[in-house]
Amino acid sequence: MSKTKQTTRSPRTDGEATRARLLEAAGRLFSEQGFAETTGKAIAQQAGADLASINYHFGNRNGLYQAVLLEAHRQILDLDDLQRIATSEQSPEQRLYALLDGLVQRASQPDAWAPRVLARELMAPSSHLQVLLEEAVPPKIITVAGILSAISGIPVNDPALLRCLLSIAAPCMMLIVVGRDLPGPLRPIMQESQQSLVAHLHRFALAGLQASGAHYRETRKIQ
């Protein structure tokens, strides 16, 4: 009589799957209800996990929310994708277009929870925003600054380039906050085709970078 071969999943695999389910469930609930109104019990139930698993994987509900913020930021602007763009053989102008195209595409996804979570946090910042500013944002700023420097001619470590980065990032942040389906005066813009919106942002950013670069060089001549 043959014996039935039994396969067992490793605890590591099971643990990673549970963590992923908790993260996904929390992301969706936080995006719909906000952090204050979302209980750990509700997250665990939606994830099909026990309440203690939140503490096991994230320390507590605060730790889970911080992990959700980091994952949301990754989904909107992934560092690996960003570095691939920055090191591609495309021209700096084409790299900037690819960056903006990815941002607009991810910020405009109707069913994605990541933009909504970030929108809630940006509109009503909490102490948890610090985790993004300390962990997720700095390496991405450095990578984007390299692209902008190549276009403008402004050195990466110069404050003038940081002002350029802020001017380009602000409209992208607005897209995340406003959302494609939010009613209001900006809705006609959000109803444009993605291609038209990206082309405008790219054209506007290039003009600003070129003008800022010219101003930077002229200022250095005067000094």
C-alpha positions in Angstrom: 0.0 0.0 0.0 1.4 3.3 -1.0 1.9 6.1 1.5 0.5 9.5 0.7 3.3 12.0 0.7 2.6 14.9 2.9 4.1 18.3 2.2 4.5 20.9 4.9 4.9 24.6 4.3 7.8 26.2 6.1 6.9 28.6 9.0 8.8 31.3 7.2 6.6 31.0 4.1 3.4 30.9 6.2 4.6 33.9 8.2 5.4 35.9 5.1 2.0 35.1 3.7 0.2 36.2 6.9 2.2 39.4 7.0 1.3 40.2 3.4 -2.4 39.6 4.0 -2.3 41.9 7.1 -0.5 44.6 5.1 -3.0 44.4 2.3 -6.0 44.3 4.6 -4.7 47.2 6.6 -3.9 49.2 3.5 -7.5 48.9 2.2 -9.1 49.6 5.6 -6.8 52.6 6.4 -7.5 54.0 2.9 -11.3 53.7 3.4 -11.7 54.6 7.1 -8.5 56.3 8.2 -6.1 55.2 10.9 -8.1 56.3 13.9 -11.3 54.5 12.8 -9.7 51.2 11.9 -9.3 48.6 14.6 -6.7 45.9 14.8 -9.6 43.4 15.1 -11.1 44.5 11.8 -7.8 44.2 10.1 -7.1 40.8 11.5 -10.6 39.6 10.5 -10.3 40.9 6.9 -6.8 39.3 6.6 -8.1 35.9 8.0 -5.5 36.1 10.8 -5.6 36.3 14.6 -5.2 39.6 16.4 -1.9 38.6 17.9 -0.4 38.3 14.5 -0.4 42.1 14.2 1.8 42.4 17.2 4.0 39.5 16.1 4.7 40.9 12.6 4.5 44.7 13.3 4.9 45.2 17.0 1.5 46.9 17.3 -1.1 48.8 15.3 1.1 51.8 15.0 3.9 49.7 13.5 1.4 48.2 11.1 0.3 51.7 10.0 3.9 52.7 9.5 4.5 49.6 7.4 1.4 50.5 5.3 2.7 54.0 4.7 6.1 52.6 3.6 4.4 50.1 1.3 2.1 52.8 -0.1 5.1 55.0 -0.9 6.8 52.0 -2.5 3.8 51.3 -4.7 3.7 54.9 -5.9 7.4 55.3 -6.3 9.5 52.2 -6.1 13.2 52.8 -5.5 14.3 49.9 -7.7 12.2 51.1 -10.6 13.5 54.7 -10.0 17.1 53.5 -10.1 16.5 51.6 -13.3 15.2 54.7 -14.9 18.1 56.8 -13.5 20.7 54.5 -14.9 19.1 53.7 -18.2 20.6 54.7 -21.6 17.8 57.2 -22.2 18.5 60.9 -22.3 18.0 62.8 -19.0 14.8 64.4 -20.5 13.5 60.9 -21.4 14.3 59.6 -17.9 12.2 62.5 -16.4 9.3 61.6 -18.7 9.5 58.0 -17.6 9.5 59.0 -14.0 6.5 61.3 -14.4 4.6 58.7 -16.5 5.0 56.1 -13.8 3.9 58.5 -11.0 0.8 59.6 -12.9 -0.1 56.0 -13.8 0.2 54.8 -10.2 -1.5 57.8 -8.6 -4.5 57.4 -11.0 -5.3 53.8 -10.4 -9.0 53.8 -9.3 -8.9 50.7 -7.2 -5.4 51.1 -5.6 -5.3 51.8 -1.9 -1.8 53.3 -1.8 -2.7 56.7 -3.2 -5.7 57.0 -0.8 -3.6 56.1 2.2 -0.9 58.7 1.3 -3.6 61.3 0.5 -5.1 60.9 4.0 -1.7 61.2 5.6 -0.7 64.2 3.6 -4.0 66.0 4.2 -3.8 65.4 8.0 -0.2 64.5 8.8 0.4 62.4 11.9 3.6 61.6 13.8 3.8 58.5 11.6 4.7 60.6 8.6 8.2 60.8 10.0 8.9 57.2 9.0 8.5 58.2 5.3 10.7 61.3 5.7 13.4 59.3 7.4 13.3 55.9 5.6 11.6 56.1 2.2 12.1 59.6 0.9 15.9 60.4 1.2 17.3 57.7 -1.2 14.6 58.6 -3.7 15.4 62.3 -3.5 19.0 61.5 -4.2 18.2 59.4 -7.3 15.7 62.0 -8.7 18.2 64.8 -8.0 20.7 63.1 -10.3 18.2 63.2 -13.2 17.3 66.9 -12.6 20.9 67.8 -12.3 21.7 66.3 -15.6 19.0 68.4 -17.2 19.5 71.7 -15.4 23.3 71.6 -14.9 22.8 72.5 -11.3 25.0 70.4 -8.9 23.2 67.7 -6.9 24.2 69.2 -3.6 23.1 72.7 -4.4 19.9 74.1 -2.6 18.8 75.5 -6.0 18.3 71.9 -7.3 16.3 71.0 -4.2 13.9 73.9 -5.0 13.5 72.5 -8.5 12.8 69.0 -7.1 10.1 70.5 -4.8 8.5 72.4 -7.7 8.3 69.2 -9.8 7.1 67.0 -6.9 4.4 69.3 -5.7 2.0 68.7 -8.7 2.6 65.0 -8.4 1.7 65.1 -4.7 -1.5 67.1 -5.6 -2.5 64.3 -8.0 -2.2 61.8 -5.1 -4.2 64.1 -2.7 -6.9 65.0 -5.2 -7.4 61.6 -6.8 -9.1 60.9 -10.1 -12.6 60.7 -8.8 -12.7 63.5 -6.2 -15.2 66.2 -7.2 -14.0 69.8 -7.3 -12.4 72.4 -9.5 -9.5 70.2 -10.4 -11.6 67.3 -11.6 -11.5 68.3 -15.4 -7.7 68.0 -15.2 -7.9 64.6 -13.6 -10.3 63.5 -16.4 -7.7 64.2 -19.1 -5.9 61.3 -20.7 -2.8 60.1 -18.8 -0.7 60.9 -21.9 -1.8 64.5 -22.0 -1.3 65.0 -18.3 2.2 63.5 -18.4 3.2 65.5 -21.4 2.1 68.7 -19.7 4.0 68.0 -16.5 7.1 67.0 -18.4 7.0 70.1 -20.6 6.4 72.4 -17.6 9.2 70.7 -15.6 11.7 70.9 -18.4 11.0 74.6 -18.9 11.5 75.2 -15.2 14.7 73.2 -15.0 16.1 74.9 -18.0 15.2 78.4 -16.7 16.6 77.6 -13.3 19.8 76.2 -14.8 20.3 79.4 -16.8 19.6 81.5 -13.7 22.1 79.5 -11.7 24.8 79.9 -14.2 24.2 83.6 -14.7 24.3 84.1 -10.9 27.6 82.3 -10.7 29.0 84.6 -13.4 28.0 87.7 -11.5 29.6 86.4 -8.3 
